Amino acid sequence: MKSGGCFSFTLPTSPFSLLKRGLMAYCTLADLREQIKEDELIQLTDDRSTLASGTLNGAVSVTETTITLIDASGFPDSGRIEIDLEQIDYAGKTGNQLTDCTRGVNKTTIAAHDSGAEVSELNTINTSVIARAITDADAEIDSYCAARYAYLPFVNVPIMVRKISVDIAIYNLYARRKGAPDARRDRYESVVRFLENVARGIASLGADAPIADNDPGPRTTGSKIDRIFTMGRISDSSAGTLDHY
């Protein structure tokens, strides 16, 4: 569109570009769990060194979903506890009660527990750390794909993109510690090389069609009718378009 003697252009905008990254993650915690054991994910994401402990205030049956402690003030609002050999997840806390409990998690056996039994908080997967690792992985993927694809993030996530997101996210989790094992580092370097080839247009993600090069660039013309700029002639006092500049 021409405005004020100059031309302005509007770049294509994806209707999905305003969606938050959290709603468009290329992979999930469930995908990471397929490659990393629960205990290892806990070690990679939970940075707490001090955990709460308490004592049962009343017996707990095998069907109980609310667990009452003498003092639950040191426990977080949700988490995982261990009583005897049973591990229990709880989703809420009201006063000294741990509520909405899921019994026998992490392949432990549901059992009855006596009043006065010790209750220990356990380390758990920090989902905020997982989300950051995935967000950073997806941003890295998009930084390469932007050279070839018009609309990012991908709405329909290709299988290859999901797999790459998992590999990079896992590498990011290890990077929070001392570093990734050689096998994980090799996988990360391999997917980065692949993404570089995607950016160069010599590898495919199996996704929607990449940006098309519809602009043929400058062209030469041998016809006067195709001329955009002309100059006037003194001989016949004619004016050309360049005479107005």
Residue, then its C-alpha position, 0 to 999 in steps of 0.5 A: m500500500k502506498s502512503g505519503g509518497c512511499f510504500s509500506f508492507t505488511l508481513p504475513t502473521s500467523p493467527f497462532s503467533l499470539l498463543k503462549r508457548g506453554l500451549m504449543a509445546y512440541c513435547t511433554l513430560a510424558d515423552l521425557r518419561e519414555q526415555i528417562k526413569e522417574d528417579e533420574l528425572i527427579q535428580l535432574t529437576d528437584d534442587r531441594s536439599t532439605l525435606a519435611s518430616g512429620t508424624l501421623n495423627g491418627a491411623v490411616s486405612v488402605t482407602e483413606t485419601t486424606i492424611t492428618l499429621i500432628d504438624a504439616s506446616g513444613f510440607p509444601d501445598s502438594g507433593r509426595i510423602e512416604i509412610d513406612l514403605e508406601q509412597i503417596d502423592y497429595a494434591g492439596k493441604t488444609g491445615n495439618q491435613l494432606t488431601d486428595c491423596t493418590r496411594g501406592v505411587n511409584k510402584t509401591t504397595i498400598a498399606a494401612h498405617d498406625s497413628g504415630a508413624e513417621v511421614s517423610e517428604l520425598n523429592t519429586i519431579n519439578t514440573s517448572v524445570i521440565a517446562r523451562a527445558i522444553t520451552d528452551a528446546d522448542a525455541e532452539i528448534d524454531s530458531y533454525c526452522a524460521a529460515r524455512y517455515a513461515y509460521l512458527p511455532f508449528v500447530n500440527v507438530p511433526i513427529m520429527v520435531r517432537k523427537i528433536s524437542v525431546d532430545i534437546a530438552i533432555y540435554n538441557l536438563y543434564a546441562r543443569r548439573k555437571g553435564a550430559p553423558d556422552a551419548r546424550r551429548d552426541r544425540y544433541e549435536s546430531v539433532v543440531r546438525f540436522l536442524e542446520n540442514v533444515a535451515r539450509g533446505i537440504a533436510s525435511l521435517g515432514a511438516d507443512a510446506p516451507i516458505a516459497d520463493n515467489d520473488p524472482g528478483p530483478r529482471t531486465t527488459g527490452s521494451k519501452i512499455d516496461r520502463i518504470f523510470t524515464m527521463g524527459r527530452i529537451s528536443d520535444s520538451s517532454a517530461g519523464t518520471l525522473d524529472h519530478y525528483 
